[in-house]
Amino acid sequence: MGFGGKIIMSVSKNARSSQIMQNIKKGVYVNQGKFANYGSIPEDSIYYHTRLAEKADRERAERIAQSKMRLRQKGLA
């Protein structure tokens, strides 16, 4: 089995690599990763939650300012 075994092994390796190449062309291995679609939505952004918190702070400050203005108009503040 000296030389003949190597030829058969080589043929089987080539057949396997050929099959893998066909699968790659067909797209069999696409999107199999754990984080394949990471970043496709805004919530994946590092800064998204920071922007949400800043927006909530601005809205809260605006509500407080409007409340103070209404109290001043009523003469309570």
C-alpha positions in Angstrom: 0.0 0.0 0.0 3.0 2.3 -0.3 2.4 4.5 -3.3 -1.1 3.3 -4.2 -2.4 4.4 -0.7 -1.1 7.9 -1.2 -2.8 8.3 -4.5 -6.2 7.1 -3.1 -5.7 9.5 -0.1 -4.9 12.3 -2.4 -7.9 11.6 -4.6 -10.2 11.6 -1.5 -8.7 14.8 -0.2 -9.2 16.5 -3.6 -12.7 15.2 -3.7 -13.4 16.7 -0.3 -11.9 20.0 -1.1 -13.8 20.0 -4.4 -17.0 19.4 -2.5 -16.2 22.3 -0.1 -15.5 24.6 -3.0 -18.8 23.7 -4.5 -20.5 24.4 -1.2 -18.8 27.8 -0.9 -20.0 28.7 -4.3 -23.6 27.7 -3.4 -23.4 29.7 -0.2 -23.8 26.8 2.2 -21.3 28.3 4.7 -22.8 31.8 4.7 -24.2 33.3 8.0 -23.2 30.4 10.2 -21.2 32.6 12.6 -22.4 33.3 16.1 -22.4 37.0 15.4 -23.1 36.9 11.7 -25.7 39.7 11.7 -24.3 41.7 14.5 -24.5 45.4 13.7 -27.4 45.2 11.3 -29.8 47.0 13.7 -29.2 50.3 15.6 -29.5 48.5 19.0 -26.2 46.8 18.3 -24.3 50.1 18.3 -22.1 50.8 21.3 -23.4 54.4 21.4 -27.1 53.6 20.9 -28.0 53.3 24.6 -26.0 56.4 25.4 -27.9 58.3 22.8 -31.2 57.0 24.3 -30.2 58.1 27.8 -29.2 61.5 26.6 -32.4 61.9 24.7 -34.4 60.9 27.8 -32.4 63.4 29.9 -33.2 66.2 27.5 -36.9 65.4 27.4 -37.0 65.2 31.2 -35.2 68.6 31.6 -37.6 70.1 29.1 -40.7 68.8 31.0 -39.2 70.2 34.3 -38.6 73.6 32.6 -42.2 73.6 31.2 -43.6 72.7 34.7 -41.6 75.5 36.3 -42.8 78.0 33.7 -46.5 76.9 34.3 -46.0 77.3 38.1 -44.5 80.8 37.5 -47.4 81.8 35.4 -49.8 80.7 38.1 -47.7 82.7 40.7 -46.8 79.6 42.7 -43.1 79.7 42.1 
